Amino acid sequence: MKPTTLRDFDGLAPNVYIGMNTAGPGASAIYIRGIGYADIEKTQSPQVGVIVDGIQMGSSTGQLIDTFDVESIEINRGPQGVLFGKNTIGGNIVVNRVKPKFNDFGINASAEAGNFNSRQVKLRLNVPLVEDQLALKLGVIDRSRDGFYTNQNIGGTAGDVDFSSMTAALRWAPSDTFEATLTYDNIDDTSQIPPQDPRYDGSNPFVTLADKREPTTYDVDQIGLRATLDLTDNVTLYSVTGWHDGADGVNQDFDGAGIGGLAIPFAQLHTLREQEFEVLTQEIRIAGSINDNLDFMVGYYYYDSQLDFMQRTNNILQLPLPVVGAIVGIPGLTACDGPGFLPFRANPTVGDVFCQFPNAKSTQISAQDVSSDAFFGSLTWRPVDNLEIMVGMRHIQEETSAQTAYYDHSTGTFDTGGTDTEHDFTGLPSVLSPNGYDANDSWDDTIWTTSMNYAFTDNNRVYASYSQGFRSGGFSIRSARDPSEAPFDPETADQIEIGSKNELLDGRLHLNIAYYRIERESGQFSSIISLPPGSIPGTTTIINNGGTSTTDGWELESRWMINENFTLSLNYGSLNVDNGTVSIACQFLDGCASSVPGGAPDPDGTIRTLGGNSDSRQPESTFAVNLAYDQEIGAGTLFANIGYKKTGEYLLVNTGAGAENRTYDGDYAQVDARIAYDIQLANDATLSLSLFGKNLTDELYREQALFLGGGTMLLPSGGPNTGFQGWGAPRTYAFEVRYSM
């Protein structure tokens, strides 16, 4: 395979799902062992953390990092919050980038071109400055691509990529006991989001009828400082400081269609979301040995984030004529613009079948501050040479303050301008809504981990571990109906894992097998609920807490060097989930959408019972196999590999009442392949030519979906429910030239 971003590592480890979220630039939907985060809000930390050079990313935005400068990637499954970062109850992905090297000038440059007019240029320079003491690394990335979608409404492509970044790292080692690396990164991403596709015609989903472009902005400056100081021969001080200052914006067409579409309850749901997110982290560890058999580690972790959020919403509600008649008190209404009801208008396509409400315009202004402290430590004891026992603990204290205010700019009229001015509310009324809130709260917990590792030969060992995870509570930034609905509670997880790691056949076969069991309490999940006419801004998001969920399964990883030319890698993961039931009143889950297709809404207080079946992105099995070949030919080496991965069926979205509102996807397979020829040049330089393709069978699958009408039916016409689907990438291929020395 040829990875471009972290997204391309999906399926290459058991029970690891790495998807994308279309509501933000570089945003992820990462799940490990069925636990993860597919939403976009920065008011919730992802359950799977991405840690780059020791610094945990504060939100899902930007998590799908470019992999050009990556030296190693480690995936840790299950709760990791004792020894890594914060809120990582599902696991983490630890990324280490290439360090500057002291005494060698180096260059790594590549150029790539492929279908969909894709182009990439990447360059990394290593510049030694002072022998054995000072070195500089410089890197730039520029990639672009036409979108996979064709817009049949306004023309052109949709989902275009336009990404650039630069990095500079300075490594300094003035003595044998001290070393520090200072890194600066800048990211400038003006890609479009993959469009919301409300229509699927059965053969080609890569079309959209959106009536506007959907650009994003993502401008990031970040600094990281990693330092180590040997206090004694046996004790070392580690310090990792991170600062992230990011601004992102998304201009989004949630309804994915023109104003004459037939979806309800929204004929138009257009948002302009702008955020500034600043994060400061500091971690200090002291690790060392008390004697030959006992090691220790103690540390302190500090996290502070500040979020400033503004969203402008311009939406048009659309309801069937009889429903509008009931709202205005005329059950027999025969026309949308009947006498006394001139603010309404008929749908431009089908007339009075659907009535449209005037544009509802609103601005949300929000802020959130999070401060988290943690003290942690561990002891590792080796009572005999082949037995190691570890116990660790972390005490967490987290405090959050949040404010949200909504302003209504509606005038009871319809827009006459185009989409270029739809979010310019200058000169319009500005009425403060009572639905905002100003709140704060704090949470604390102490979590534990312990493990035992026994090596019964030099190359074979068994292990057992127990770990706890904690994810803090908070406030829903998109709560827009009642302030009492904003808070949500923490969630916790406990995992037991046993396994064996082995090298067999004189090291030619690596075979790892593990069994795990996770019990999760009060798992947080989002419910996006459409608001009735007269409400702002159109939807509200409630973060609910679930019941008890138990997951267990097996994982197999193997790598077999068949001979000097062929290597076979294989992984398999299984998930068996028992989601305990939890009862939630319908107004907090789905807005009391009808539990009978086409029926009247259920009354408030109607109890929905959830659980007893799978939850989001919990496939019963995942499988991947890769065959690699290398052979010296002429002045170079030929490399080739082909990979196959299969993801079982999983729940993609649950919009509330009734089994008919559960939408499944998965059960798809993908084939990737690459062939390359490395030519050895003078001065230890290498010229590499490679051709690669992804999803060669052009498998069709969805990565995300959202339905706002209470059901999941999306007809070719776009109705009856407003909603969208996001599709995985089709077949792609490219040719790359790389030079390195």
C-alpha positions, 0 to 999 in steps of 0.5 A: 500500500501507499499511505497518504494520510492516516486514513489509509491505515484503516483495516491494517490492524485488527478491529481498527476503523479509520474513517473520515468526517465530512463536517471539518477539514482533515476530520476523523472518525476513528474506532478501536474495538468498537469505541470511537468518535464520528462527530465533529465538535471540539467540546468532546475529546475523541475516545481514540487519541492521536498522539504526534511526537508525544503531543495529543491532538485536542480534537478530531479536526486535523487528525487525518495527518499526512504520513510523508514525514512519519517514521513509525506508527503504533496502535494501542488498543483499549483504554490508554488513559493511565499512561497516555494523554486524556480521555483515550478509553478506546485506544490511541495511535502514536505517531513519531516523525523523522528526527533531524540527524546530526552529521548527514545531509539528506534529502527526500523528495517526491512528485506524484500524479494520478487520476482525478487530476491528483498532484502531490509534491513533498520535500524533506531536507536534513541539514547538519549544523554542528557535528554531533550537536545540532541539526535542522529538518525542513519539510514541505507538502503540497497536494491537490486533487479534483473532487470525486463528485460531479455537481449536476446543479451548479456544475464542476466538481465537488470535494476538491483537495487543496492542502499545503503544510511546512515543518521545521525541526531543530534538534540540539544535544549540547552534552551526553545527558541532555537533548531537545527537539523544537518543532514548528508546523504550519498547515494551510488547508482550503479543501472542499468538504466531501459533499452531502449526497442525499440522492443515490441513483443505484449506479453512481453516487458520486453526483451531488445536487448541492446549490453552493460550493462547500469550501473549508479553511484550516490554518494552524500554527503549532509548536512542540518541544521535547526534551530529555535530561539524564539526572543520574545514570539510572534516572531521566527527566522527560518533558513534552510541551505542545501549543496548537493555535488553529482556525477553521471554517466550513461553509456547508450545504447540509441538505445537499440539494436545490431549493426545489428539492423534495426533502422534509423537514428542511428544503435548505439547511446551510451553515457557515461554521467558524472556530478558533481553537487554542490548546496548551499541553505540558507533560513531565515524567521522571523514569528510572530504575531503583535497582536491577529488578524495579523500575519506576515512572511518575509524571504530571500532565496539564491540558488547557484549551480555549474554543471560540465558536460562531455558526451562522445558519440559514435554513428553510423548513418545508412541510406537506400542505396538510401539516402546514394547514394544521399548524395555521389552524386550517385543516382544509388549506388548499394552497400554501399562499392561501389568504392570510398566509402569504409568508408561505410559498409552494415548492418550486418543483411540485407546487402546493404538495410541499409548503416552504417557510420563510428563511430562518436566520440565526447566529450562534456565538459560543465559547468553552474553556477546559482545564485538566490536570493529571498525576500519574505513575507506575512501578515495574517489577521483575521478580525473576528474569522472565517475569515482569509485573507492572501497575500504574495509576492516574488521578484526573481532575477536569473543569469545563466552563461553557457559554452559548448564545443564539441570535435570531435574524429572521424577517419572515421573508424569503431571500432574494440574493444568492448563496454568496450573501446568504450568511451576511446578516448585516442590518437584520434584526438581532433578537437574543434567544432564551435558549442559550446557557452559561455553565461550568462543572468539574469531574475527577476520577482515579483509574488503574492499569496493571499487566503481567508479562511472562517470557517462556523462551527468548522469542515467545511470551504470554501476557495479561493486562487490566486497564481502566479508562475515563472520558470527562463530561461536558456541555453540548455546544449545539444544544439549542432548545433548553439549557437543561439539555446541554450537560452530559455525564462522563463515561468509563471503560474497563478492559481485560486482555490476555495474549501471546506474542511469538517468533517462530521458524527461526524468526521468519514467522511472527504470530500474535493472538489476543482475547479482550473484554471491555465493559463500558458505562454511560457511553456518550452519543449524539442525537441531532433533533430537528426543531419546529417552526419558529425555533432557531437555528434548525436543529439541536444536538443532545449528548446522551449517556447510554447504559452498560455495554460489554464487548469481547473478541479475538485478534490475530496478527501474523507476518510470515517471511515465506522465503527471501522474496515473499512476505505474507501479512495477515490480521483478523479481529472479531467483535461481539457486542452486548449493549445493555438497554437504556430508556430515554424519552423521545424528545431527547433522542429523536424529537419524537419522530413517528415510530410508524412510517408516515404516522403522526409524531409520538407524544413527548415522554414516549420512552425509547428503549435502546440497546440489545444490538450493535452500536455504531461501527462495530462490525462482527469481524475485520480481516486483512491480508497482504502479500509482498514481493521483492527481488534484486533486478539489474541496478536496483530492487523490484518491490510489489505488494497486493492487499485485501481487506474486508470489513463486516457489516456495522450500524452506520446511523441510528435515528431513533424509534423503530428498527426501520431507522437503523441504517447499516453499511460495511460488509465491503472489501477493498483491494490495494496494490503497488509496484515499485523499482528502486535504483541505487545511484551514486553517493548512496542515493536512491531513485524510486519509481512506483505505480499504485492503486487503491480500491481497485475493485471500485467498491461502493460503501458509505463512511457516514450518514445523517438523517433529520426527518426521523427515518432513514429513507432517502429516495432518488427524489431526495425525500421524504427525510432531509439527510445525506450520505458520505461515500468512501473514495472510488478507485484511485491510482497514481505514479510517483517518482521519489529521490532520497539520499 
